[in-house]
Amino acid sequence: QNPEFQARSDYADSLFMLGDCLYRLRNYAGAKRYLDKLIVSNGGKHFQSALAELVDIAVRMRRIEDIEALARRLETVPSDSRKTELLYQFGRSFFMASKEPTKRAANLQRSRQFLDQIQVGEQRWAGARFYLAAALVEQGKQDDALAEFKRIAEALRAQSADPSKKVDAAVADYVHMALGRMLLQQKKYDEAAQYYVLVDRNSAVYEEALFELSATYVAGAKPKRALEVLDILLLTVSDDNVAVQAAVLRG
C-alpha cells in the first residue's frame, strides 16, 4: 500500500506472491483483487501466471462471462510465447463452462482450440487430451471418446517405461476410471476390470475404483472376485457413503 514501494521494481513480484498465496488458500475474491492489477497492462513476467490463476478463479466463482474476457487478454500474447500451463487452464476452464446450459457447444469448441495447441511431450499433454476425450463424451461421441482415452492410456503406459519421463499419475488414474466406466456401460466386463485395477492405491479415486470394480465383477457373474475386492475396500474405506454402498453390495 506504500506509494514509495509501489514505484519499486519488486512491487509486481509482491502483488503476484500475495495473490498466489490467497489463491492457494482458496480465498479467490482476495486473490483476484491483487492478480487483476498484474493484467492491467500487457507483458511483465507475471502476466501469464496471473492470467492462468484468474481464469481458474472465474470458474470457481461461477463468473463464466469473465473467461471470454480473459481469453481476449491472452490474444495479446504472441502464440509462440504462450505458456503450456496457460493454454491448459483456458482449455479446462472453457470445458467447465460448458456445463452451463447456455453456449455449451461454443464453450466446448473454445476448449478444443486451446487444448489442441498442447503438443505431445509437454507436461500438460495427457491432461489436455483427457479433457478433449471428456468433451467427446459430452457431445455423445462415445466411440471416439473411448478410442481417445485408450490412446492416452497407451501413451502414459509407454511413458512410465521410460525412467527419464515423469507420468502425471492423477491423469492416468482418471483415464483408467473413464475407460472402466465406459466399458462397463458397454457390458465388456473383463476389459473394464483390467482398467479399474490400474488405479493407484494412493489415488483420490481409489475407493470409487474398488467399488466399481466389485460391481463389474457382479455384473460379469464373478461374485467370488467381487467379494474379495469388497473385503479389501471395507478394510480401508474412509468415505462413509462408499462404506454403506459397499456393505449393501456385499450383502
Protein Blocks (a to p, Z undefined) as FASTA:
>chain_A
ZZklmmpmklmmmmmmmmmmmmmnopaklmmmmmmmmmmpggjjklmmmmmmmmmmmmmn
opaklmmmmmmmmmmpcfklccfklmmmmmmmmmmmmmpmghklmmmmmmmmmmmmpcgh
iaklmmmmmmmmmmmmmnopaklmmmmmmmmmmmmmmmmmpmkbccdfklmmmmmmmmmm
mmmmnopaklmmmmmmmpcfkbmklmmmmmmmmmmmmmnopaklmmmmmmmmmmmocbfk
lmmmmmmmmZZ
